[in-house]
């Protein structure tokens, strides 16, 4: 018995300890084999024999468990020491990160309008029908709602399809004059080389007394902004339709790739559509309780501008985290 206890105490690995457990307590172990002899021991001596064997078994079991705990702790410490990493070491292969082109473009636009004394307003990503549609002159069953491809939730809320609801929330909570932009994430059910289900917009709103705001103000602001972003491009305004503005216009710039000569990017027209704008419809002012007011609004997709300024051909590549692409914008 003493011999086995010494062997257990001197075991230097979990493998050796397991071998000793099998030799003592296994099916053919020395303790197990002693129990098999009980059938040949006279009745008067059997009780004392069994008691002694149980004491020996308990002593060996305890010795095995205590030694196992010690060996496991030593094995863990050795593993941690072997796998230790010195995080203070300088790695010459590390490279610096870069601002994502979408965020960089958004920051440039936000900074430009902040310098023109526009405030930056934010709103929730999950909207209700009133703020996202009805207050913007898009009543139920309006055909223009089909253009939005909306993600609806079971509780009748929705993922906002544009940042225009922020304009409504701002008018409901603030008095005129208002000069604001609303940058943020929006969602629509669309996916191809020029569309993704999630993208970013910036929309702007200016509201003041009826005699202080005109389409001419809007045109001047947009022409100066587009020259800031794209250089001395030509700018044209085309009549269009948006439910929340009247009159409305689409704004084009001369193609930044072919300089208006015509190429594949601009479909050989020499022009690129860049944003939509217009004078705020009176129905929108009625929805927020404004009287005798005038204003203009415009909105553009950040990804669209990022693609043009950085010569990116596929919108989806902006969201694929490809370091070969993102590494170019350091």
C-alpha positions, 0 to 999 in steps of 0.5 A, spaced: 500 500 500 505 504 501 509 503 495 503 505 491 502 511 495 509 513 493 508 512 486 502 516 485 506 522 489 512 521 485 508 521 478 510 527 473 505 527 468 497 526 467 499 520 463 503 516 468 497 518 474 492 515 469 496 508 468 497 508 476 489 509 477 488 503 472 493 499 476 490 500 482 483 501 481 481 498 474 478 492 473 484 488 473 487 492 478 490 490 485 485 493 489 479 490 485 483 483 485 483 483 492 475 484 492 475 478 488 478 474 494 472 475 499 468 469 496 474 465 499 475 468 506 471 465 512 465 469 514 468 471 521 474 474 517 470 477 511 468 483 514 474 486 517 478 484 510 472 488 506 473 494 511 481 494 510 480 494 503 475 500 503 480 504 507 485 502 502 481 504 496 479 510 499 486 512 501 488 511 494 482 514 490 484 521 495 491 520 493 490 520 485 485 526 486 490 530 489 495 529 485 491 530 479 489 537 481 496 538 482 498 536 475 493 539 472 495 546 475 502 545 473 500 543 465 495 549 465 501 554 467 506 551 462 501 552 457 500 559 458 507 560 459 508 557 452 502 561 449 504 567 452 504 573 447 508 580 449 503 585 446 508 590 447 512 588 442 513 593 436 510 589 429 513 593 423 508 589 419 502 593 422 499 598 418 495 604 419 487 604 418 483 609 414 476 612 414 471 609 410 470 612 403 462 613 405 464 616 412 469 620 409 464 623 404 459 624 409 464 628 413 466 632 407 458 634 406 456 635 413 462 639 414 461 644 408 453 645 410 455 646 418 460 652 415 453 655 412 450 655 419 446 648 418 445 644 424 445 637 424 439 633 426 438 626 427 432 621 428 430 614 429 431 608 424 425 605 426 419 610 424 412 610 424 407 611 417 406 618 419 413 621 419 415 617 414 410 617 409 403 621 411 406 628 413 411 628 407 404 628 403 404 620 401 398 618 404 396 611 404 395 607 397 399 613 394 403 610 388 409 614 390 410 609 396 411 603 391 418 607 389 420 606 396 420 598 397 419 599 404 421 594 410 415 593 414 415 590 421 409 586 424 407 592 429 406 596 423 412 600 424 418 600 418 425 601 417 425 609 414 426 609 407 429 616 407 432 621 412 426 626 410 422 624 417 427 627 421 425 634 417 418 632 420 420 631 427 425 638 426 419 642 424 414 639 429 419 641 435 422 647 433 420 654 430 422 657 424 427 659 421 430 652 420 436 651 417 438 643 418 441 637 414 439 630 416 445 625 415 444 617 416 442 610 414 436 608 410 433 602 408 430 599 402 428 593 398 433 593 393 440 590 391 444 591 385 450 594 382 447 601 384 443 599 390 443 596 396 438 594 402 442 599 407 445 605 404 446 613 407 443 619 405 443 627 407 437 631 406 437 638 407 431 643 409 431 650 410 424 654 412 423 661 413 417 666 412 414 666 406 417 672 403 424 670 404 425 663 401 425 661 393 427 656 388 433 661 386 436 660 393 436 653 393 439 653 386 445 658 388 446 653 394 446 647 390 451 649 385 456 652 390 455 645 393 456 641 387 462 645 385 465 644 392 465 637 391 466 636 384 470 642 381 468 646 376 462 641 373 456 644 369 450 643 373 443 643 370 436 642 373 430 638 370 423 638 372 421 632 376 416 630 381 417 629 389 410 628 393 413 633 398 416 638 394 413 643 388 416 645 384 421 639 384 427 638 380 432 633 379 439 636 379 445 633 374 452 634 373 457 634 367 460 627 367 466 627 371 469 621 367 469 624 360 468 631 362 461 631 358 463 628 352 459 622 353 462 615 356 459 608 358 458 611 366 454 617 363 450 612 358 454 617 353 449 623 355 455 627 358 450 628 364 450 624 371 444 625 376 446 627 383 440 629 387 433 631 387 430 638 390 424 642 390 420 647 394 417 644 400 409 643 398 404 646 402 401 640 404 407 638 408 407 645 412 399 643 413 401 637 417 406 640 422 402 646 423 406 651 419 402 657 416 405 663 411 412 659 411 416 657 405 422 653 404 426 648 400 429 641 401 434 637 397 437 630 398 442 625 395 445 619 396 452 618 400 454 612 396 453 615 389 457 621 391 463 617 394 463 612 387 463 618 383 469 622 387 473 615 388 471 612 381 468 606 384 464 602 379 460 597 384 456 600 390 456 593 393 464 593 394 463 599 399 460 594 404 464 588 402 470 590 407 475 588 402 482 591 404 485 591 397 479 597 396 479 600 403 487 600 403 487 605 397 483 611 401 489 612 407 
